[in-house]
Amino acid sequence: MEHSLKCTIELLEEEVSALRELIEVARMVVSTLELDQVLLEILTSAMRFADASAGSIVLYDTVQGGLTLHAHQGFTPEFVLAERWEIRPGGVTERVISGGEILFVNDTEDNPLLVDPIVIREGIRSQACIPLKVQSRLAGILYLCDFVPREFDRERMKLLDVLASFAAMAIDNAQLHERTRLMAITDALTGLYNRRYFQQMFSRELNRAKRYGNPLSLIMMDVDDFKKFNDTYGHPLGDKLLGSMGDILTEALRNTDFAFRYGGEEFIVLLPETDFSSALNVAERLRESVEQKSVDEMRGIALNAVTVSVGVVSYPQDGETSDDLLNGVDELLYRAKEYGKNRVYYRTMGEKP
């Protein structure tokens, strides 16, 4: 009797402890929009509940159909090296995505579904794969793993349902916040960042360049004869042209570069840690890209290719303040227009800033 009472008390204490932990996780979910921080906390709790040796949380890309790793514990560096995971037809993950229910793999070496070779190489022998759903939409998957064959405690999985709900809530909140943030800093017509965000980024990157002694370059470009284009073809096609400029710039630039719609038909490209010579190459590439690709973009609409005039400046050779650099690149842009358009203009070595 005494032993039975003691066991009951211990079980109740475990449940109370688990509930307290769930409450802490819930508090974190509603108090922060740092998605990866929340997901790591949820993963840690889930691994503890399931007594799992390793685990991960991936987010599902509904557009491209891939999975992106956001939280992980207990794996080798090689296993988590690829941040993006593909979905193998006929595999465990595909079953979770299509079925929308928890899937248990008691032994990866004796399983009717295909198991990713990366999982086998890692030595994972058992898995609990838990879909993270926002209403009926799959937002991600929680994987709990062990390196020995085992059956996961189904009663413990009930607690994981609650954690999965918290994870889905965190994902939804963070993604909504990110969409709202992007709307505030993005130009709706071109998909590029807007002028207000340029002012923030330029100040930040210029301060960083000064602090670490790195170069920084600016490219400003303006669509040639845009008013004439609008008058000839109408404002809807003018908007189409500006939208195409956004696509062309995004495709042509590196991930570390930033493109902005500065106003009207004027665009700015911010190139951190880029010296003048490299910036000049980028400017020429952009100018050529606009001229060449606009032919396809405007096929059947405009008779001639669209061109841009471009100015280029670099810190520190062309100025050390934001005003110096902005005024300088603006002046060079209009010199490019004065000297015939469809060209890149920059200060020669003999000119003073």
HUPETA-V103630 format. One record per pair of residues at least 24 apart in sequence whose C-alpha atoms are under 6 Angstrom apart, sorted by the first residue. I is the first residue (numbers start at 0). GAP is how many residues later the second one is. Records with the same first field share a line. If there is no record, write none. Layout:
BEGIN
I=GAP ; GAP
END
This chain:
BEGIN
28=141
32=141
34=139
35=34
39=31
51=93 ; 94
52=93
53=91
54=88 ; 89 ; 90
55=86 ; 87
56=84 ; 85
57=82 ; 83
58=80 ; 81
59=79 ; 80
89=24
90=24
101=27 ; 28
102=25 ; 26
103=24
105=43 ; 44 ; 45
106=42
122=24
124=24
131=32 ; 36
132=35
133=34
188=54
189=53 ; 56
191=54 ; 68
192=67
193=66 ; 67
194=67
213=59
214=58 ; 59 ; 60 ; 100
215=55 ; 56 ; 57 ; 58 ; 98 ; 99
216=54 ; 57 ; 96 ; 97
217=51 ; 52 ; 94 ; 95
218=49 ; 50 ; 92 ; 93
219=47 ; 48 ; 90 ; 91
220=45 ; 46 ; 88 ; 89
221=43 ; 44 ; 86 ; 87
222=42 ; 85
223=83 ; 84
275=38
306=35
307=34
308=27 ; 28 ; 32 ; 33 ; 34
309=34
310=33 ; 34 ; 35
311=34
317=35
END
